[in-house]
């Protein structure tokens, strides 16, 4: 038989198949991934070196859905806000990937370009060079936690004894549930974080 006109595998298909497993189970294995793609593990290794490269491909796939275009076009705080919101939405749809992505160094040139744009925007806004990666890491840490909060239970504090904890019960009673609860916490936290981060800027003459 002739070779198929469309390759059975490419890196995007591998990344998407791995991401689907992560969404279902919180992780993936090479044998299960190969099975889902209807190929042998040996065939999979013709396209990737192993698990680390597959995680890089998944990170690339997710990064393409994060909008970083505001860097260099909007003021630093508006750009960080837009990036944070897009980042949160991406990982809320793939919450299982958060833990896996958090333990792997960022070695991919695609992601390096995104971070480079963020670094340039922050430095141009007056942030000291030694602080810019700490700023980006602080925002990312907050965003990833907020992404998990989007898929958390609708009510995080429940079954409060109003007689024993009246202040807490009253606060719970007026706090929204579901997505509005998560959005309220996200926007409040991001406002506070950006306000604090802004104090690191140097005054330019």
Secondary structure as GFF3:
##gff-version 3
##sequence-region A 1 205
A	DSSP	alpha_helix	11	25	.	.	.	ID=ss1
A	DSSP	alpha_helix	30	36	.	.	.	ID=ss2
A	DSSP	alpha_helix	41	44	.	.	.	ID=ss3
A	DSSP	alpha_helix	51	63	.	.	.	ID=ss4
A	DSSP	alpha_helix	76	92	.	.	.	ID=ss5
A	DSSP	alpha_helix	97	102	.	.	.	ID=ss6
A	DSSP	alpha_helix	109	124	.	.	.	ID=ss7
A	DSSP	alpha_helix	129	150	.	.	.	ID=ss8
A	DSSP	alpha_helix	166	174	.	.	.	ID=ss9
A	DSSP	alpha_helix	178	198	.	.	.	ID=ss10
###
